[in-house]
Amino acid sequence: MRAWSLCVASNDQAILQENLLASPGIDECEQVIVQEGFSSAAVAYNDALDRVATDIVVFAHQDVYLPHGWVKAFQLALDRLEEGDPKWAVAGAYGTSHADPDAGLVYCVANGRMMGRVSGNLRAVDTLDELLLVVKKSSGLRFDQKIEGFHFYGTDICLEARSRGLQSYAFEVFCIHNAEKTEILPWAFWKSYFYIQKKWRRQLPIATPCIRVTAGVMDPLKHWIKSLRIYLGPVTRAESRVQDPNVLAARIQSHLLSK
């Protein structure tokens, strides 16, 4: 069994305790590093990389829940990665590429649906969602601290890996992202979007799990108009976090096993 550590940048102790730290099996990891008070995910995660004792580091959101069986499935996924591509650098729970736009296996509470599917394949992706990232420390990769806040650092580190000839992968290890739905993305999101747009302009268009990064402002403008229409339209019930993610996970796992 490969040693691994878990890191989370947290700003809400209740959400953290009810989700990520309530996940069964995380006591099997070597270290749990909770980062509080950092200005950005990149700064928090680089600080953790400097202090972590293992080569495999899992970076997860505070509202992610890793259900029963996750650790075993994660270890098997690592074995497959090492066997299929010993030089892998970044992996994650959900990712996308132009060829494979829906790779992984995550139930998103905010969207009320399963993202990804079981294929049994080793799935290379262009970028990964930040909800859960796995970085091999020995790859030498670092998070770009010019990315302020908590958006697009997953996209960036995957692109950094590719620029070094290293590949990123989405593994099919089921987990829950117990997030609340939001229709209007904050300015911090778009600030990071435009930073990625400028930094990786030679790679455009870039497929990411939540939006395409393209040249110009037309795609962001279309997104803003669509979001505004939804926001100003008929009131609908917003998807909110479930109180007990373990119950939800058990129901979904039962469904997955029955297929």
C-alpha positions as CSV (number, residue, x, y, z in Angstrom):
1,M,0.0,0.0,0.0
2,R,1.4,3.4,-1.0
3,A,1.7,6.1,1.6
4,W,-0.3,9.2,1.0
5,S,-1.2,12.4,2.7
6,L,-4.3,14.6,2.7
7,C,-4.4,18.4,2.5
8,V,-7.4,20.7,2.6
9,A,-7.6,24.5,2.6
10,S,-10.6,25.3,4.9
11,N,-12.6,28.3,5.9
12,D,-15.5,26.6,7.6
13,Q,-14.9,24.1,10.4
14,A,-18.5,22.8,10.4
15,I,-18.4,21.9,6.7
16,L,-14.9,20.3,7.1
17,Q,-15.9,18.2,10.1
18,E,-19.2,17.0,8.6
19,N,-17.7,16.1,5.2
20,L,-14.0,15.5,4.5
21,L,-12.9,14.8,8.1
22,A,-15.9,12.5,8.5
23,S,-14.8,10.3,5.6
24,P,-14.0,6.8,6.8
25,G,-10.5,5.6,6.1
26,I,-8.7,8.9,6.1
27,D,-7.0,7.8,9.3
28,E,-5.0,5.4,7.0
29,C,-3.1,8.3,5.5
30,E,0.2,9.4,6.8
31,Q,-0.7,13.1,7.4
32,V,-3.8,15.2,7.4
33,I,-2.9,18.9,6.9
34,V,-5.6,21.5,7.4
35,Q,-4.7,24.9,6.0
36,E,-6.6,27.9,7.4
37,G,-6.2,31.6,6.8
38,F,-4.3,31.4,3.5
39,S,-5.0,33.9,0.8
40,S,-5.2,31.3,-2.0
41,A,-5.3,27.6,-2.6
42,A,-1.9,27.8,-4.4
43,V,-0.2,29.3,-1.4
44,A,-1.9,26.9,1.0
45,Y,-1.1,23.8,-1.1
46,N,2.6,24.8,-1.8
47,D,3.1,25.2,1.9
48,A,1.7,21.7,2.4
49,L,4.0,20.3,-0.3
50,D,6.9,21.8,1.6
51,R,5.9,20.0,4.8
52,V,4.4,16.7,3.6
53,A,6.3,13.5,4.2
54,T,4.8,11.4,1.4
55,D,5.2,11.4,-2.4
56,I,1.5,11.0,-3.0
57,V,-0.5,14.1,-1.9
58,V,-4.3,14.3,-2.1
59,F,-5.7,17.9,-2.2
60,A,-9.4,18.0,-1.5
61,H,-12.2,20.5,-0.9
62,Q,-13.6,20.7,2.6
63,D,-17.0,19.6,1.3
64,V,-15.8,16.4,-0.4
65,Y,-16.8,13.1,1.2
66,L,-14.8,10.0,0.6
67,P,-17.1,7.0,1.3
68,H,-16.5,3.5,2.5
69,G,-14.2,1.7,0.1
70,W,-12.6,4.9,-1.2
71,V,-9.1,4.2,0.2
72,K,-9.0,0.7,-1.3
73,A,-10.2,1.9,-4.7
74,F,-7.8,4.8,-4.6
75,Q,-4.9,2.4,-3.9
76,L,-5.9,0.2,-6.8
77,A,-6.2,3.3,-9.1
78,L,-2.7,4.3,-8.1
79,D,-1.4,0.8,-9.0
80,R,-3.0,1.1,-12.4
81,L,-1.5,4.6,-12.9
82,E,1.9,3.4,-12.0
83,E,1.6,0.3,-14.2
84,G,0.2,2.3,-17.2
85,D,2.3,5.4,-16.9
86,P,5.1,5.5,-14.3
87,K,5.7,9.1,-15.1
88,W,2.2,10.3,-14.3
89,A,2.2,13.6,-12.4
90,V,-1.4,14.7,-11.6
91,A,-4.6,12.7,-11.1
92,G,-8.1,13.6,-9.8
93,A,-11.7,12.6,-9.2
94,Y,-13.1,14.3,-12.3
95,G,-11.6,15.7,-15.4
96,T,-12.2,16.5,-19.0
97,S,-10.6,16.7,-22.5
98,H,-11.8,17.4,-26.0
99,A,-11.8,13.7,-26.6
100,D,-13.2,12.6,-23.2
101,P,-15.3,15.4,-21.7
102,D,-16.8,13.5,-18.8
103,A,-14.1,11.4,-17.0
104,G,-14.3,10.3,-13.4
105,L,-16.9,9.2,-10.9
106,V,-18.3,11.9,-8.7
107,Y,-21.8,12.6,-7.4
108,C,-22.2,16.4,-7.3
109,V,-24.9,17.5,-4.9
110,A,-25.0,21.0,-6.4
111,N,-25.9,19.6,-9.8
112,G,-28.0,16.8,-8.4
113,R,-26.3,14.2,-10.7
114,M,-23.5,11.8,-11.2
115,M,-20.5,13.2,-13.2
116,G,-18.5,10.7,-15.1
117,R,-19.1,7.0,-15.6
118,V,-17.5,3.6,-15.0
119,S,-15.5,2.6,-18.1
120,G,-12.7,0.6,-16.6
121,N,-10.2,2.5,-18.6
122,L,-7.1,4.6,-17.6
123,R,-8.5,8.0,-18.7
124,A,-6.0,10.7,-19.7
125,V,-7.5,14.3,-19.5
126,D,-6.4,17.8,-20.3
127,T,-7.6,19.3,-17.0
128,L,-9.0,18.3,-13.6
129,D,-11.6,19.7,-11.3
130,E,-10.2,21.2,-8.1
131,L,-12.6,19.2,-5.9
132,L,-10.0,16.5,-5.5
133,L,-6.5,16.5,-7.0
134,V,-3.6,14.0,-6.5
135,V,-0.1,15.3,-7.1
136,K,3.0,13.2,-7.2
137,K,5.5,15.4,-5.2
138,S,8.5,13.9,-7.0
139,S,7.2,15.3,-10.3
140,G,8.5,18.7,-9.1
141,L,5.2,20.4,-9.9
142,R,4.1,23.4,-7.9
143,F,0.9,25.4,-7.8
144,D,1.1,28.9,-9.5
145,Q,0.9,31.4,-6.7
146,K,0.0,34.2,-9.1
147,I,-3.5,32.6,-9.3
148,E,-5.3,34.4,-6.6
149,G,-8.2,32.9,-4.6
150,F,-9.5,29.4,-5.1
151,H,-10.2,28.8,-8.8
152,F,-8.4,27.3,-11.8
153,Y,-5.3,26.1,-9.9
154,G,-6.3,22.5,-11.0
155,T,-6.4,23.6,-14.6
156,D,-3.1,25.3,-14.4
157,I,-1.2,22.5,-12.7
158,C,-2.4,20.1,-15.4
159,L,-1.3,22.4,-18.1
160,E,2.1,22.8,-16.3
161,A,2.4,19.0,-16.3
162,R,1.7,18.8,-20.0
163,S,4.2,21.5,-20.7
164,R,6.8,19.2,-19.2
165,G,5.7,16.2,-21.1
166,L,3.7,14.7,-18.2
167,Q,0.2,13.4,-18.3
168,S,-2.8,14.0,-16.0
169,Y,-5.5,11.4,-15.4
170,A,-9.0,11.1,-14.0
171,F,-9.6,8.0,-12.0
172,E,-12.9,6.2,-11.4
173,V,-13.0,6.3,-7.7
174,F,-16.4,7.3,-6.4
175,C,-16.7,10.2,-4.0
176,I,-19.3,12.9,-3.2
177,H,-18.9,16.7,-3.7
178,N,-21.3,18.0,-1.2
179,A,-21.5,21.5,-2.6
180,E,-24.2,24.1,-2.7
181,K,-25.5,25.3,-6.1
182,T,-24.5,28.8,-7.2
183,E,-25.8,30.4,-10.4
184,I,-23.6,33.5,-10.4
185,L,-19.9,32.8,-10.4
186,P,-17.9,35.3,-8.4
187,W,-15.5,37.9,-9.8
188,A,-12.6,35.9,-8.3
189,F,-13.5,33.1,-10.7
190,W,-13.4,35.3,-13.7
191,K,-10.2,37.0,-12.6
192,S,-8.5,33.6,-12.5
193,Y,-10.2,32.7,-15.9
194,F,-8.5,35.7,-17.6
195,Y,-5.2,34.9,-16.0
196,I,-5.3,31.4,-17.4
197,Q,-6.5,32.8,-20.7
198,K,-3.4,35.0,-20.9
199,K,-0.9,32.6,-19.4
200,W,-1.9,29.7,-21.7
201,R,-3.0,31.7,-24.8
202,R,-1.0,29.4,-27.1
203,Q,-3.0,26.4,-25.8
204,L,-6.5,27.9,-26.3
205,P,-9.2,26.7,-26.4
206,I,-8.8,24.9,-23.1
207,A,-11.4,22.4,-21.9
208,T,-12.0,22.6,-18.2
209,P,-14.6,20.7,-16.1
210,C,-16.8,23.8,-15.7
211,I,-16.1,26.1,-18.6
212,R,-14.1,26.4,-21.8
213,V,-11.3,29.0,-21.7
214,T,-11.2,30.7,-25.1
215,A,-9.7,33.8,-26.6
216,G,-11.6,37.1,-26.2
217,V,-14.6,37.8,-24.0
218,M,-17.5,36.3,-25.9
219,D,-17.7,33.0,-24.0
220,P,-17.6,34.7,-20.6
221,L,-20.2,37.2,-21.8
222,K,-22.5,34.4,-22.9
223,H,-22.1,32.8,-19.6
224,W,-22.9,36.0,-17.7
225,I,-26.0,36.6,-19.8
226,K,-27.2,33.0,-19.2
227,S,-26.5,33.2,-15.5
228,L,-28.3,36.5,-15.2
229,R,-31.4,35.1,-17.0
230,I,-31.5,32.2,-14.6
231,Y,-31.0,34.5,-11.6
232,L,-33.7,36.9,-12.6
233,G,-36.1,34.1,-13.8
234,P,-38.6,32.1,-11.9
235,V,-37.4,31.1,-8.4
236,T,-36.4,27.5,-8.2
237,R,-35.2,25.5,-5.2
238,A,-31.5,25.7,-4.9
239,E,-29.6,22.4,-4.3
240,S,-28.1,22.5,-0.9
241,R,-25.7,20.3,1.0
242,V,-27.0,17.0,2.4
243,Q,-26.8,16.7,6.1
244,D,-25.4,13.1,6.1
245,P,-23.3,12.4,3.0
246,N,-22.7,8.8,4.2
247,V,-26.4,8.0,3.7
248,L,-26.3,9.5,0.2
249,A,-23.0,7.7,-0.6
250,A,-24.4,4.3,0.5
251,R,-27.5,4.7,-1.7
252,I,-25.4,5.6,-4.8
253,Q,-22.9,2.9,-4.2
254,S,-25.7,0.3,-4.0
255,H,-27.0,1.6,-7.3
256,L,-23.6,1.4,-8.9
257,L,-23.0,-2.1,-7.7
258,S,-26.4,-3.2,-9.0
259,K,-25.5,-2.4,-12.6
